[in-house]
Amino acid sequence: MDNCGPWSAGGCSGAPERRALTVAAQWSARPVAVAAAGSAGAVATLLAVLAADSSGRLLLGLAATGLLGAATLGALLRPRLAADAQGLAVRGPTGTVRLQWGEIEVVEVVRTRRLGRTVPVLEISPYDTPDRVGALLVLTRVELGADPRDVLDRLLAVRLGQG
């Protein structure tokens, strides 16, 4: 399949060259949010230890685990998304996915329902390859530390060489 699309670079032929990303723009969870999740996780841990009943210990322990896990991921996955004139890098728990602009079919903001609210998320859809079929990278406002619509605008500017 030819990797030529609205996000691709000119001369869309051959295998893309891999190289280190020289960052023009990057996004990650806000440090205040990461610190707040870590602090709330520490408090929930303390309350779980001090809880008198087993069900309270279980619920507080689960809350503490979730909060501390979110804080850990928020601290380690920095930056979550980075871009330069060559492409994107998305850091996740299993490693970093690097995509050149020619490997990306669509980058768009989609409104989806979460927890009873309609929120925008940034979706990055790379072209299918034999080792990557049906991949879709979805990033939320919390992960990016910015509104996904603003991130999309900045990505387009970086892609067009204006960022």
N, C-alpha and C positions, 0 to 999 in steps of 0.2 A: 504494500500500500504506500502510496506517495504521501510523505509527511508535509504536504503543503496545505496551509489553511490560513485563517485570518491572523493567527499568532505566529506563523512561521517566518523565518528569515528568507531572504531571496536566495535563489539557487538551491532549492530543496532536493539535492541529490546526494546519494551516498550516505554512509554511516556518520552520525554526528561525532565531532571531536570532543573528548572529555578533557576538561581542565578545571583548575580551581576557580571558585567564584570570587570575583573582586566586588565586594558588596557596594551597591549604589543605594539600596534601601533594605531595611530589615524590620521585622515585627516579632514581638514575643509578649507573653503575659506581663502585665504590669507588676513591678516589684512589690508594690503595696498590697496587691491582691494575693501574691504568693506568700508574703509575710503574714497577712491576715489569716490565710488558710492554715499556715503552719502554727500560728498562735492558737487558733481555735482548735486545731487538732491536739495541741499540747494540753489545753484546758479540758477537752473531752477525755483525754487519756487520764488525767488526774481525777476527774469526776467518775470515770469508770472504775478506777481503783478504789475510790472512796464510797461508791454506791453500796447501799445495804442489801438490795435485792438482786437476784441473778438476772432477771429480765432487764433491769436498768443497766446492769453491767454490760450485758450483751448489746443493747442498743447503743449505749455510749461508746463501747468498744468498736462497733461497726462504724459509727460516725467518725471516731478518731482515726480509724484506718483509712476511710475515704478522704478525710481532710488532709491527713499527713501524706497520703499517696498523691493527691492533687498538688500539694505544695512541693513535693519532691519532683514531680514531673515538670511543674512550672519553673523550678529552679534549674533543672538539668537540660531541658529542651529550649535552650536560648541560643541563637534566635530561632523561633519556630518557623519563620518564613524569611528567606533572604532572596534578593533579586539583583541582577546586574544586566548589562547589555547582552550577555550571552544566554541567560536563562534564569531558572529558579532553583532554590534548594529548600526542601521542606524537611525539617528535623522531626523525627518521631521516636518512639520508644525502641524500635528495632534498628534504627539507623537513619541516615540522611538520604533522601531521594533527590537526585540532581536531574533536572530536565532542561535541555536547551529549548529555546523558544520554538524551534521547528518540531519538537517532539510533543508540543501541547496543542490539542485540538480546540479546547474551549476553556476560558477562564470567565466565570460569571458570578454574579451575586444572585442567590435564590432565597426567596422568603419561605420559611418553613415554620411549622408550629412546634414549640417546645414549652413544656410546662404551662400550657394554656395561653401562651403569648405567641404572636407571629414575629419572628426575628430573622434578620438577614444573615446568611452564611456565605462564605466564599468557597466556591467549588472550582477545583482545577482538574480537568479531565485530559489526561495524556492519550495520545494515539495508542491503540493496541499493538503490542509486539508479542512474539512468541513467549517471552517470560513475564509479560505484564498485560493480562487480558482483563478488561472491565475495571481497571483501576479508577478510583475517584478519590481525590483528596479534598476533604471538607474541613474548613477552618472557621471557628466561631469568633465572635468579638472578644471573648475572654482569652482565647488562645493567642489572638493577634494583638491584643491590647489597644485596638483601634476599631473603628467602624469598618466592616468589610467593604462598604461602598467607597470609602476613602482609600482603602488599600487597593481596590481595583483601579481607581483613578491613577494612583501612584504607579502601580504595575504597568499600566498602559503607557504612562509617561516614560518609565524606564525602558520599556520595550521599544518605544519609538525614538529612544536616544535623547530624550528631553529631561531625564532625571538624573 
